[in-house]
Amino acid sequence: MTTTPTSPSPASPSLIATLPGRYYTDPEVFRQEQEKLFESLWCCAVRSADLGAPGAFRTVRVGRESVVVTRTRTGELRAFLNVCRHRGARLCTEEAGEVRRGLQCPYHAWTYDLDGRLIAAPNLIKMPDIDRTEYGLIKVALREWLGYAWVCLADEPPSFEDTVMHAAVERLGDAAAVERYGTERLDLGRRVTYDVRANWKLIVENFMECYHCATIHPELTEVLPEFADGYAAQYYVGHGAEFGPGVEGFTVDGGAGFARLPEVSADQDRRYYAITVKPAVFVNLVPDHVILHRVFPLAVDRTLVECDWLYAPEVVASGADVSRSVELFHRVNVQDFEACERTQPAMSSRAYRRGGVLVPSEHHIGVFHDWLLTALGGTRA
């Protein structure tokens, strides 16, 4: 099949054509996205602190692969394809755990150390010609940033600096602007996982725009009144949406939150910033905490979203009630994901066969579509 859309040019010059509906329903398009995006680019896999002790591991789906991330005896993180080299069984069947010595396949007991080297197997001593490194686990490239392990399945990963870290520069105009939040030093206050019955691109597109905010986000627009005008924070380079008059914190009722993170600058105070790291990671920055979404496409019409709320270590250690700040963005998530689920069925409708349109305040979604088509090897008609 071709990846060139057939959407017509809108009659009005104010409007931009979207992708045709099949891009959200066609299993072949989804397969190409898995191969050319999620299995070729850097993806945010796990939070580094979730692997606190040597022997800790977590498994995560990256594209069509299962990846296991481990903490080695010397404290480094390593990532491998979660496949035993003997007969291809799934090595780690649990989502998370901790082992004392190594990772053992539950099928034939082939065992690997936390650096991926084959260290034991039944009758292995009788096969001295086996190269234990050659038959070790298949390594996956890994980088740490913002307190998370990012992995890339490509044999030759793209530059992390020019892709992942560039997203922050592109959005905020300055790499230091995101680094001031010290995300890698924050602690997890809450994690919520959402199982969304919609294509992953609908979720990305929804996050990028705020044309819908006045319609479905009453709590958010009370805290960030400019969102009611339909212009998202990501519409302007370096811009952060300002808290409304009388709003004390990024909370569900606008009441006070916690102390400003220590390195956040004065001009970042009382502002909300949002960053999209393609293909599908969202970073939300407010003065006293950070919210990070990791998006995992499971099927053409099903997406898992894991959302972390991160706070200063002293806030979490004190047992402070974070529910009011969590509740604000949790409501936003629920409202957004319900909207995406309402949209998904229409992607199969003849009414959307040639796509829809974007208004000017959504122009950056058109940029996202162009990026997607380029990655898939197609062009906009």
Salt bridges, closest charged atoms under 4 A:
GLU28 OE2 - ARG31 NH2 2.83
GLU33 OE2 - LYS201 NZ 2.68
GLU35 OE1 - ARG31 NH1 2.82
GLU39 OE2 - ARG64 NE 2.67
ASP50 OD1 - ARG47 NH1 3.95
ASP50 OD2 - ARG191 NH2 2.80
GLU95 OE2 - ARG58 NH2 3.48
ASP115 OD1 - ARG78 NE 3.46
GLU161 OE2 - ARG143 NH2 2.78
ASP174 OD2 - ARG180 NH2 3.72
GLU184 OE2 - ARG185 NH1 2.93
ASP195 OD2 - ARG302 NH2 2.67
GLU205 OE2 - HIS369 NE2 2.88
GLU209 OE2 - HIS212 ND1 3.02
GLU219 OE2 - ARG331 NH1 3.06
GLU226 OE2 - HIS239 NE2 2.63
GLU242 OE1 - ARG271 NH2 3.61
ASP253 OD1 - ARG324 NH2 3.17
GLU263 OE2 - ARG185 NH2 3.05
ASP269 OD2 - ARG260 NH1 3.16
ASP288 OD1 - HIS289 ND1 2.83
GLU306 OE1 - ARG191 NE 3.82
GLU306 OE1 - ARG294 NH2 2.41
ASP308 OD1 - ARG191 NE 2.59
ASP308 OD2 - ARG294 NH2 3.43
GLU327 OE2 - ARG331 NE 2.75
ASP336 OD1 - HIS212 NE2 3.08
ASP336 OD1 - HIS217 NE2 2.65
ASP370 OD1 - ARG380 NE 2.72
